[in-house]
Amino acid sequence: MNKKLAVALSGGAVLVLALSGCGGDEDKFTVDDWAKKYCDAAKPQIKKQADAEQLIRSTASDGKPAAIQAADSKAFQDLSDVNKALATAFRDSGTPPVDNGEQLVTDAAAELDTNSASYLDLKKQIDALDTADQQKFADGLQPVADGLAKIEQNQSARNKLRSGETGNAMAKQPGCKPVTPSPSGGSSS
């Protein structure tokens, strides 16, 4: 009778350990798991970002103001959308199991939200430029270019996340690899 009781108790202990998540590594969330979740969500956004950046670069600075305005306006809208989606991907991916992981993700997402709003501001600026006067248009491009440079420098939180264990895990994921922009520089969406 004591053997049956001992077996029942030990079986119950194993069940309790299994249900509580103790005793096995199969439920352990690794940095690689976190990186895969984020990078899988980020992959289409990384492609859209490459296309938008290519659109800005490929629009001739000596081209017609209306063409430059249209291309930059579309690119800034796309980049705003990309940054917002990447911020959401960070938040939805959870906390990487590293020191200060929650703060790393929170800071990177907030930085992307700020950049998203800044790209919308640039879109408003470019949309407001007078395309009928080439000189006025050219003069109006300088504050837009300055704003773009400022956004591109706002990466300190993401650089922290890209360093160390999280950065190594992200670098291994196909979804976080740099992509080649579409030949047209346009987005497929």
C-alpha positions as CSV (number, residue, x, y, z in Angstrom):
1,M,0.0,0.0,0.0
2,N,2.8,2.4,0.8
3,K,4.4,1.8,-2.6
4,K,1.2,2.7,-4.4
5,L,0.9,5.9,-2.3
6,A,4.5,6.8,-3.0
7,V,4.1,6.2,-6.7
8,A,0.9,8.3,-6.7
9,L,2.6,11.1,-4.8
10,S,5.7,11.1,-7.1
11,G,3.5,11.0,-10.2
12,G,1.5,14.0,-8.8
13,A,4.7,15.9,-8.1
14,V,5.8,15.3,-11.7
15,L,2.5,16.6,-12.9
16,V,2.6,19.7,-10.8
17,L,6.2,20.4,-12.0
18,A,5.1,19.9,-15.6
19,L,2.1,22.2,-15.3
20,S,4.0,24.9,-13.5
21,G,6.7,25.0,-16.1
22,C,9.5,23.7,-13.9
23,G,11.5,20.8,-14.8
24,G,11.9,21.2,-18.6
25,D,13.5,23.5,-21.0
26,E,10.9,23.0,-23.8
27,D,8.9,26.0,-22.7
28,K,11.9,28.3,-22.2
29,F,11.7,31.5,-24.3
30,T,15.2,32.1,-25.6
31,V,16.8,35.2,-27.2
32,D,16.7,33.4,-30.5
33,D,13.0,32.7,-30.1
34,W,12.5,36.4,-29.4
35,A,14.6,37.4,-32.4
36,K,12.8,35.1,-34.7
37,K,9.4,36.4,-33.6
38,Y,10.5,40.0,-34.1
39,C,12.4,39.4,-37.4
40,D,9.5,37.4,-38.9
41,A,7.2,40.4,-38.3
42,A,9.9,42.9,-39.4
43,K,10.8,41.3,-42.7
44,P,8.1,42.9,-44.9
45,Q,8.8,46.3,-43.2
46,I,12.5,46.1,-43.9
47,K,11.7,45.5,-47.6
48,K,9.3,48.5,-47.6
49,Q,11.9,50.6,-45.9
50,A,14.5,49.7,-48.5
51,D,12.1,50.6,-51.3
52,A,11.2,54.0,-49.7
53,E,14.8,54.9,-49.1
54,Q,15.6,53.9,-52.7
55,L,12.8,56.1,-54.0
56,I,14.2,59.1,-52.2
57,R,17.7,58.4,-53.5
58,S,16.6,57.7,-57.1
59,T,14.5,60.9,-57.5
60,A,16.9,63.3,-59.2
61,S,17.6,66.4,-57.2
62,D,17.6,68.4,-60.4
63,G,14.3,66.8,-61.5
64,K,11.0,68.5,-61.8
65,P,9.7,69.8,-58.4
66,A,6.3,68.0,-58.7
67,A,8.1,64.6,-59.3
68,I,10.4,65.1,-56.4
69,Q,7.5,66.2,-54.2
70,A,5.4,63.2,-55.1
71,A,8.2,60.7,-54.6
72,D,9.4,62.2,-51.3
73,S,5.8,62.4,-50.0
74,K,5.2,58.7,-50.8
75,A,8.5,57.7,-49.3
76,F,8.0,59.7,-46.1
77,Q,4.5,58.2,-45.7
78,D,5.9,54.7,-46.2
79,L,8.8,55.3,-43.8
80,S,6.3,56.6,-41.2
81,D,4.3,53.4,-41.6
82,V,7.4,51.2,-41.5
83,N,8.6,52.8,-38.2
84,K,5.2,52.4,-36.6
85,A,5.0,48.8,-37.7
86,L,8.5,48.0,-36.4
87,A,7.6,49.6,-33.1
88,T,4.5,47.3,-32.9
89,A,6.7,44.3,-33.8
90,F,9.0,45.0,-31.0
91,R,6.1,45.4,-28.5
92,D,4.4,42.2,-29.8
93,S,7.6,40.1,-29.7
94,G,7.7,40.3,-25.9
95,T,10.7,40.8,-23.7
96,P,14.0,39.2,-24.8
97,P,15.4,37.2,-21.9
98,V,18.5,39.4,-21.4
99,D,19.5,41.9,-18.8
100,N,17.3,44.9,-19.1
101,G,15.4,43.3,-22.0
102,E,12.1,45.0,-21.3
103,Q,13.8,48.5,-21.2
104,L,15.7,47.8,-24.4
105,V,12.5,46.9,-26.3
106,T,10.5,49.8,-24.7
107,D,13.2,52.3,-25.7
108,A,13.6,51.0,-29.2
109,A,9.8,51.0,-29.8
110,A,9.5,54.6,-28.4
111,E,12.4,55.7,-30.7
112,L,10.6,54.2,-33.7
113,D,7.3,55.9,-32.7
114,T,9.2,59.2,-32.6
115,N,10.7,58.6,-36.0
116,S,7.3,57.7,-37.4
117,A,5.9,61.0,-36.3
118,S,8.9,62.8,-37.6
119,Y,8.5,61.2,-41.1
120,L,4.9,62.4,-41.1
121,D,6.1,65.9,-40.3
122,L,8.5,65.7,-43.3
123,K,5.7,64.5,-45.5
124,K,3.6,67.6,-44.5
125,Q,6.6,69.9,-45.2
126,I,7.3,68.4,-48.6
127,D,3.5,68.5,-49.5
128,A,3.4,72.2,-48.6
129,L,6.2,73.2,-50.8
130,D,5.4,75.4,-53.9
131,T,6.3,73.3,-57.0
132,A,5.5,76.2,-59.3
133,D,8.6,78.1,-58.3
134,Q,11.8,76.0,-58.7
135,Q,13.9,78.2,-56.5
136,K,11.4,78.4,-53.7
137,F,11.0,74.6,-53.9
138,A,14.8,74.1,-53.8
139,D,15.1,76.4,-50.8
140,G,12.2,74.5,-49.1
141,L,14.0,71.2,-49.5
142,Q,16.9,72.2,-47.1
143,P,14.8,72.0,-43.9
144,V,13.4,68.7,-45.2
145,A,16.9,67.3,-45.8
146,D,17.9,68.5,-42.3
147,G,14.9,66.8,-40.8
148,L,15.7,63.6,-42.6
149,A,19.3,63.7,-41.3
150,K,18.1,64.2,-37.8
151,I,15.8,61.1,-38.1
152,E,18.5,59.0,-39.5
153,Q,20.7,59.8,-36.5
154,N,18.0,58.9,-34.0
155,Q,19.0,55.3,-33.5
156,S,20.7,55.1,-30.1
157,A,18.0,52.8,-28.5
158,R,17.9,50.5,-31.5
159,N,21.7,50.4,-31.6
160,K,21.7,49.2,-28.0
161,L,19.2,46.5,-28.9
162,R,21.3,45.5,-31.9
163,S,24.4,45.0,-29.8
164,G,25.2,42.1,-27.5
165,E,23.1,39.0,-27.2
166,T,19.9,40.5,-28.8
167,G,21.9,41.8,-31.8
168,N,23.6,38.5,-32.3
169,A,20.3,36.7,-32.3
170,M,18.7,39.2,-34.7
171,A,21.7,38.9,-37.1
172,K,21.0,35.1,-37.4
173,Q,17.4,35.6,-38.5
174,P,16.6,35.8,-42.2
175,G,13.8,38.3,-41.6
176,C,16.3,40.8,-40.2
177,K,18.8,40.6,-43.1
178,P,19.2,43.7,-45.3
179,V,17.3,43.5,-48.5
180,T,17.7,44.8,-52.0
181,P,15.1,47.4,-52.9
182,S,12.8,46.8,-55.8
183,P,14.2,48.0,-59.1
184,S,11.5,50.6,-59.4
185,G,12.1,51.7,-55.8
186,G,8.3,51.4,-55.3
187,S,6.4,49.4,-52.7
188,S,4.3,46.5,-53.7
189,S,1.6,47.5,-51.2
